[in-house]
Amino acid sequence: MKQFVYLVIFCSIFSVHGQDSTKAEPPIIVTKLLLGNQYEYNSHIVKFVDVLNDSRCPKNVTCVRAGEAKVLVAIYKDAQFIEEKIIEITPTTYLTRNLSQLIISGEKIIKGFNLTPYPEFGKEIKKANYILQIVVED
């Protein structure tokens, strides 16, 4: 009986070391910006300036083309304007991981992700209600 207990303990020691050693992906952080607001990271700033176009196919409507939204953002570094970028958001943008890179700084990458709310048939979205979602990746 003692040999059986020792055998179980011996086997359990080796099973603990047999854990999966796959590397976990770092978490993706999604930040929401209201129109006119900004996100700051170190000395960089991403400011949500305007919604240039929102031709996404509304909910509960059958469209020939899915449409897109175009958003204007301003990029600053050390409080100095660097450039404006247009983010194109389509239904496949976040599915294919083809997100627009806004800033690459050190180990972080900031990308445009999504625009909410999604259009609904017969309802107008006021520009002040738009929210730009950006992703901060390690």
C-alpha positions in Angstrom: 0.0 0.0 0.0 2.8 2.4 0.8 4.4 1.7 -2.6 1.1 2.6 -4.3 1.0 5.9 -2.4 4.6 6.7 -3.3 3.8 5.9 -6.9 0.8 8.3 -6.9 2.9 11.1 -5.4 5.7 10.4 -7.8 3.4 10.5 -10.8 1.7 13.7 -9.6 5.0 15.5 -9.4 5.7 14.9 -13.0 2.2 15.7 -14.1 2.5 19.2 -12.5 5.5 19.9 -14.8 3.7 18.7 -17.8 1.5 21.8 -18.1 0.9 23.5 -21.4 3.6 26.0 -22.1 1.9 28.0 -24.8 2.3 31.7 -24.6 -0.8 33.7 -23.8 -1.7 36.7 -25.9 -1.7 40.0 -24.0 -5.1 41.5 -23.4 -6.5 44.0 -26.0 -7.7 47.2 -24.4 -10.6 49.0 -26.2 -11.0 52.7 -25.3 -14.1 54.7 -26.2 -13.9 58.3 -27.4 -16.8 60.6 -27.8 -16.6 63.1 -30.7 -14.2 65.8 -29.7 -12.5 63.8 -27.0 -8.9 62.4 -27.0 -6.9 59.5 -25.7 -3.4 60.1 -24.3 -0.6 57.6 -24.2 2.8 58.8 -23.0 3.5 61.9 -25.1 1.0 60.9 -27.9 -2.6 62.0 -28.2 -5.3 60.7 -30.6 -8.2 63.1 -30.9 -11.6 62.1 -32.5 -12.2 65.1 -34.8 -15.1 64.2 -37.1 -17.3 61.6 -38.7 -16.8 62.3 -42.4 -19.2 59.7 -43.8 -21.4 56.9 -42.4 -22.9 54.9 -45.2 -23.0 51.6 -43.3 -26.0 49.4 -44.2 -28.6 50.0 -41.4 -30.0 47.2 -39.2 -33.0 45.3 -40.6 -32.3 46.5 -44.2 -31.0 44.3 -47.0 -28.3 46.2 -48.9 -26.3 45.4 -52.0 -23.2 46.9 -50.4 -22.3 46.8 -46.7 -21.1 50.4 -46.7 -18.5 52.0 -44.6 -17.8 54.8 -42.1 -14.9 57.3 -42.4 -13.7 59.0 -39.3 -11.1 61.8 -39.0 -8.6 61.7 -36.1 -5.8 64.1 -35.3 -2.4 62.8 -34.0 -0.3 64.9 -31.6 3.1 64.3 -30.0 4.4 66.4 -27.2 1.3 68.7 -27.7 2.5 69.4 -31.3 0.2 68.5 -34.2 1.7 65.7 -36.3 -1.0 64.7 -38.8 -4.6 63.9 -39.5 -5.6 60.4 -40.4 -8.8 59.0 -41.9 -10.0 55.7 -40.4 -12.1 53.6 -42.7 -14.4 51.2 -40.8 -16.1 48.4 -42.7 -18.0 45.3 -41.5 -14.9 43.2 -42.2 -12.3 45.6 -40.7 -12.2 44.1 -37.3 -12.9 40.6 -38.5 -9.8 40.5 -40.7 -7.7 42.4 -38.1 -7.1 45.0 -40.8 -7.3 47.9 -38.3 -5.9 51.3 -39.2 -2.7 51.9 -37.2 -2.7 55.4 -35.7 0.4 55.3 -33.4 3.2 53.0 -32.8 5.0 54.0 -29.7 7.5 51.7 -27.9 5.7 48.4 -27.2 2.2 49.8 -27.8 0.2 50.1 -31.0 -2.9 52.2 -31.1 -5.4 51.3 -33.9 -8.9 52.4 -35.0 -11.4 49.7 -34.2 -15.1 50.5 -34.5 -17.7 53.3 -34.7 -20.9 53.2 -32.6 -23.9 53.5 -32.7 -24.6 51.3 -35.7 -27.2 52.9 -38.0 -30.8 51.9 -37.8 -33.4 52.4 -40.6 -35.4 55.6 -40.1 -33.3 56.9 -37.2 -30.8 59.7 -37.6 -27.6 59.6 -35.6 -26.5 63.0 -34.3 -22.7 63.6 -34.6 -22.4 64.2 -30.9 -23.6 60.6 -30.2 -20.9 58.9 -32.2 -18.3 57.0 -30.2 -15.0 55.9 -31.8 -13.5 52.7 -30.3 -9.7 52.4 -30.5 -7.6 49.4 -29.5 -4.4 49.6 -27.5 -2.2 46.5 -28.1 1.0 45.4 -26.5 
